[in-house]
Amino acid sequence: MKLLLENWRKFVNEDEDATMDMDGKSWKEIESDTVKRARQGAEAAGFHFDRKLGKGQMGEVYLVENKKTGERNAMKHVVKSLYGGPKTSKREAQNYRFAMDNKASMPEKYAKYLPDVYNVEETVKDYFIFMELLEELPERLKSDLFALGPDDADLPRHEKYTRIFKDPEAIYDIVNGSIFKNVILAQASPKVQEKIRSQVPSRVIKRIMDSTEIDWGQEPYNILSDIIVEESIEYIKQDPMLREPAATQAFKNSLIEAATEILEKQIIPVHGGHGSHSYAGRSPKSIEDKFPEARDFIRAMRYFYEDAKWQPKDVHSQNVMMRPGTNSFVITDLGLFSLV
């Protein structure tokens, strides 16, 4: 799991470099002052300030109500970097303006994945972003389709794994990928390597498809690696190096690491434009095809990247919400998108 955590930190770009306020205030004083400025920002834009809804990577999100229409919206308050906010605060505001100015010209089937942004106000210290009010995603959708953000890291993925291991093609890609990446097997004799690579995947598929007792809810990469080793044992015994207990265990450990990387990979990419070779990219097609509910979202990310020249980045379970009524996914944190 250490490898997964290290990979995750590469792609969830938590901003740990926020500076202290230029006036030297304590964090407690800054927090109190920013809430006061958030209230003032809402009032100045014609909204009643209600309450805090949550905290995003770049700032706090509040519930506000339009004084004239009574419509409830979300207001994201992003403090400028010079005053203690994230170093990417300016890009955050630019991206929301880009969505506000360009969404209407995009095909609706893709545009619906962007939030309706009504206004982006700027003051000396802050940006105030006013947008539609959205709902949390159900946990099942988070765990099935997205890379899990830090607050969702403990969500179970039992249903995701079960769906994957019902498909022979998906099993083949996982087993074949795990064997191909095995650094210990690469040190075995060419004959043993060829036998394991050509014979074992079909054996593992048959065993899994014939079984009705495997529970994929608990560390499926361990279960899978055990099966691969068991189905490889007659070939392992033929290699003087590989049959040594320590080498056999190292072979299994390498299988676990590779299978974990494949299975824990998100269905919806973290970064648009990345292929299945990248940890932040798509899962293998055989696995992706098991989740048709993600297909249109993935196409939208491809459209943003290839046609709008606007690369989606940092798309994970805590940066996507749902539009009430339509149940459409909406990317809520646009701060790390980049023009390409």
C-alpha positions in Angstrom: 0.0 0.0 0.0 3.0 2.3 0.5 3.4 2.5 -3.3 -0.2 3.5 -3.8 0.1 6.3 -1.2 3.2 7.6 -2.8 1.6 7.5 -6.3 -1.6 9.2 -4.9 0.4 12.1 -3.5 1.9 12.7 -6.9 -1.5 13.4 -8.4 -3.6 14.9 -5.6 -2.0 18.3 -5.5 -2.6 19.4 -2.0 -1.1 22.8 -1.6 1.1 22.7 1.5 3.0 25.8 0.6 0.4 28.4 1.6 2.2 31.3 3.2 1.3 33.2 6.4 -0.6 36.5 6.0 1.6 39.3 4.8 0.7 41.2 8.0 2.1 38.4 10.2 -1.3 37.4 11.7 -1.7 34.0 13.5 -3.7 31.3 11.7 -6.5 31.8 14.2 -6.7 35.4 13.4 -6.5 34.7 9.7 -9.4 32.2 10.0 -11.6 34.7 11.8 -10.7 37.5 9.4 -11.4 35.3 6.3 -14.9 34.3 7.5 -15.6 38.0 8.0 -14.4 38.8 4.5 -16.5 35.9 3.1 -19.6 37.4 4.7 -18.8 40.8 3.4 -18.1 39.4 -0.1 -21.5 37.7 -0.2 -23.3 40.7 1.0 -21.5 43.0 -1.5 -22.6 40.7 -4.4 -26.2 40.8 -3.3 -26.4 37.6 -1.3 -27.4 36.7 2.2 -24.6 34.8 3.9 -25.9 31.6 5.4 -23.5 28.9 6.5 -20.4 26.9 5.7 -21.0 23.9 3.4 -17.5 22.5 3.3 -13.9 23.0 2.5 -12.3 22.4 -0.8 -8.6 22.2 -1.6 -8.5 25.9 -2.5 -10.9 27.4 -0.1 -14.1 27.3 1.9 -17.5 26.9 0.3 -20.6 28.6 1.8 -24.3 28.6 1.3 -25.6 31.9 0.1 -29.1 33.2 -0.9 -29.8 35.7 -3.6 -31.5 38.7 -2.0 -33.7 39.4 -5.0 -34.7 36.0 -6.2 -34.3 33.9 -3.1 -32.3 31.3 -5.1 -29.7 29.5 -3.1 -26.2 29.2 -4.5 -22.8 28.1 -3.4 -20.0 30.6 -2.9 -16.4 29.5 -3.0 -14.1 31.8 -1.1 -10.5 31.7 -2.3 -7.9 33.8 -0.5 -5.2 35.2 -2.7 -1.7 33.7 -2.3 -0.2 36.9 -1.0 -2.6 36.9 1.9 -2.2 33.3 3.0 -4.2 31.5 0.3 -3.0 28.7 -2.1 -0.2 29.5 -4.5 -2.6 28.6 -7.4 -5.4 30.9 -6.3 -5.1 33.1 -9.4 -5.4 30.1 -11.7 -8.4 28.9 -9.7 -10.2 32.2 -10.4 -9.1 32.1 -14.1 -10.5 28.6 -14.6 -13.9 29.4 -13.1 -14.1 32.4 -15.4 -13.1 30.2 -18.3 -16.0 27.8 -17.4 -18.4 30.8 -17.0 -17.4 32.3 -20.3 -17.2 29.2 -22.5 -19.7 26.6 -21.1 -22.6 27.9 -23.3 -20.5 27.4 -26.5 -19.7 23.8 -25.6 -21.9 20.8 -26.6 -24.4 20.2 -23.8 -23.4 16.5 -23.5 -20.0 17.7 -22.4 -20.8 21.1 -20.8 -23.1 19.5 -18.3 -20.1 18.1 -16.4 -19.0 21.7 -15.6 -20.7 23.7 -12.9 -22.9 26.7 -13.7 -20.7 29.6 -12.7 -22.7 32.9 -12.3 -20.0 35.3 -11.3 -16.4 35.6 -10.1 -15.8 38.6 -7.9 -12.3 39.9 -7.0 -11.2 42.1 -4.1 -7.8 43.1 -2.9 -7.4 39.9 -0.8 -9.9 37.4 -2.2 -11.8 35.8 -5.0 -15.5 35.0 -4.5 -16.9 32.4 -7.0 -20.7 32.1 -7.2 -22.1 28.9 -8.7 -25.0 26.4 -8.6 -25.7 24.4 -5.5 -24.9 20.7 -5.9 -25.2 17.5 -3.9 -22.7 14.9 -2.6 -22.1 11.8 -4.7 -23.4 8.6 -3.2 -20.5 6.6 -1.7 -21.0 3.7 -4.1 -20.3 5.9 -7.1 -17.3 7.4 -5.4 -15.8 4.0 -4.6 -16.6 2.4 -8.0 -15.5 5.2 -10.4 -13.1 7.6 -8.9 -9.7 7.8 -7.3 -10.5 8.3 -3.6 -9.6 11.6 -2.0 -8.1 11.6 1.5 -11.5 11.8 3.2 -12.8 8.9 1.2 -9.8 6.6 1.5 -11.6 4.1 3.7 -14.7 3.6 1.4 -15.1 -0.1 0.5 -14.6 -1.2 -3.0 -16.2 -4.6 -2.7 -18.8 -4.0 -5.5 -16.2 -2.6 -7.8 -13.9 -5.7 -7.4 -16.8 -8.1 -7.7 -17.9 -6.5 -11.0 -14.4 -6.7 -12.4 -13.8 -10.3 -11.5 -17.0 -11.5 -13.3 -15.4 -10.7 -16.6 -12.8 -13.1 -18.2 -11.2 -10.4 -20.3 -10.7 -8.1 -17.3 -9.2 -10.9 -15.3 -6.8 -11.7 -18.2 -5.6 -8.1 -18.4 -5.0 -8.0 -14.6 -3.2 -11.3 -14.4 -1.2 -10.8 -17.6 -0.3 -7.2 -16.5 0.8 -8.5 -13.0 2.9 -11.3 -14.5 4.5 -9.0 -17.2 5.5 -6.5 -14.5 7.0 -9.1 -12.2 10.6 -8.2 -11.6 11.4 -11.5 -10.0 10.1 -13.6 -12.8 12.3 -11.6 -15.2 15.3 -13.2 -13.5 14.0 -16.8 -14.1 15.0 -19.0 -17.0 13.5 -18.0 -20.3 11.7 -21.3 -20.5 10.0 -20.9 -17.2 9.1 -17.3 -18.0 7.5 -18.3 -21.2 5.5 -21.1 -19.5 4.1 -18.9 -16.8 3.3 -16.1 -19.1 1.5 -18.3 -21.7 -0.1 -20.9 -19.5 -1.0 -19.4 -16.2 -3.5 -16.6 -17.2 -6.0 -19.0 -18.7 -5.7 -21.3 -15.7 -6.3 -18.4 -13.3 -9.3 -17.2 -15.3 -10.9 -20.7 -15.3 -10.4 -21.1 -11.6 -11.9 -17.7 -10.8 -14.9 -18.2 -13.1 -15.6 -21.7 -11.8 -15.5 -20.5 -8.1 -18.6 -19.2 -6.3 -16.8 -18.8 -2.9 -14.3 -16.0 -3.5 -15.0 -12.9 -1.6 -13.3 -10.0 -3.4 -14.1 -7.5 -0.7 -10.9 -8.1 1.3 -7.6 -7.3 -0.4 -8.3 -8.8 -3.8 -4.7 -8.4 -4.9 -3.7 -10.8 -2.2 -6.3 -13.4 -3.2 -5.3 -13.0 -6.9 -1.6 -13.3 -6.2 -2.2 -16.5 -4.2 -4.0 -18.0 -7.1 -1.4 -17.0 -9.6 1.4 -18.5 -7.5 -0.6 -21.7 -7.0 -1.2 -22.1 -10.7 2.5 -21.3 -11.4 4.0 -23.7 -8.8 4.8 -26.5 -11.3 6.9 -24.1 -13.3 8.4 -22.4 -10.3 9.8 -25.8 -9.2 11.6 -26.0 -12.5 13.7 -23.0 -11.9 16.6 -23.2 -9.4 16.3 -19.5 -8.4 12.6 -19.1 -8.4 11.9 -22.2 -6.3 13.9 -20.9 -3.3 11.3 -19.9 -0.6 12.5 -16.3 -0.4 12.4 -15.9 -4.2 8.9 -17.5 -4.4 7.7 -15.0 -1.7 9.4 -12.1 -3.6 7.6 -13.3 -6.8 4.3 -13.2 -4.9 5.1 -9.7 -3.4 5.8 -8.4 -6.8 2.5 -9.8 -8.1 0.7 -8.1 -5.2 2.2 -4.7 -6.0 1.4 -4.9 -9.7 -2.2 -6.2 -9.1 -2.8 -3.5 -6.6 -1.7 -0.8 -9.0 -4.2 -2.1 -11.6 -7.1 -2.7 -9.3 -6.9 0.5 -7.3 -6.7 2.5 -10.4 -9.7 4.8 -11.0 -12.2 4.3 -13.8 -12.6 8.0 -14.4 -9.1 9.5 -14.9 -7.5 11.8 -12.4 -5.9 13.8 -15.3 -7.5 14.2 -18.7 -5.2 13.2 -21.6 -3.4 10.5 -19.6 -3.7 6.9 -20.9 -3.7 3.6 -19.0 0.1 3.7 -18.8 -0.2 6.5 -16.3 -1.3 6.1 -12.7 -3.5 9.2 -13.1 -5.0 7.9 -16.4 -7.6 5.4 -17.4 -8.0 1.8 -16.4 -7.5 -0.8 -19.0 -10.4 -0.8 -21.5 -11.5 -4.3 -20.4 -12.1 -2.9 -16.9 -13.4 0.4 -18.0 -16.1 -1.3 -20.1 -17.5 -2.9 -17.0 -18.6 0.6 -15.8 -20.7 2.1 -18.7 -22.0 4.8 -16.3 -18.5 6.4 -16.5 -18.4 6.4 -20.3 -19.9 9.8 -21.0 -17.8 11.5 -18.3 -14.6 10.1 -19.8 -15.7 11.3 -23.2 -16.3 14.8 -21.8 -12.8 14.9 -20.2 -11.4 13.9 -23.6 -13.4 16.7 -25.2 -12.1 19.3 -22.7 -8.6 18.2 -23.4 -8.6 17.7 -27.2 -11.2 20.2 -28.4 -11.4 22.9 -25.7 -7.7 22.7 -25.1 -8.4 22.8 -21.4 -7.0 19.8 -19.5 -8.9 18.4 -16.5 -6.7 17.7 -13.6 -7.1 16.4 -10.1 -10.5 14.8 -10.7 -11.2 12.6 -7.7 -14.0 11.6 -5.3 -13.9 14.9 -3.4 -13.8 17.1 -6.5 -17.0 15.8 -8.1 -20.6 16.3 -7.0 -24.0 15.6 -8.5 -26.6 18.0 -10.0 -30.0 17.7 -8.3 -32.8 16.6 -10.5 -30.6 15.3 -13.4 -28.1 13.3 -11.3 -25.4 14.4 -13.6 -21.8 14.4 -12.4 -20.2 17.8 -12.0 -16.6 18.6 -11.6 -16.6 21.2 -8.8 -12.9 22.0 -8.3 -11.5 23.6 -11.5 -8.5 25.1 -9.9 -5.9 22.7 -11.4 -7.3 22.6 -14.9 -4.8 24.0 -17.4 -4.9 25.4 -20.9 -3.0 23.3 -23.4 
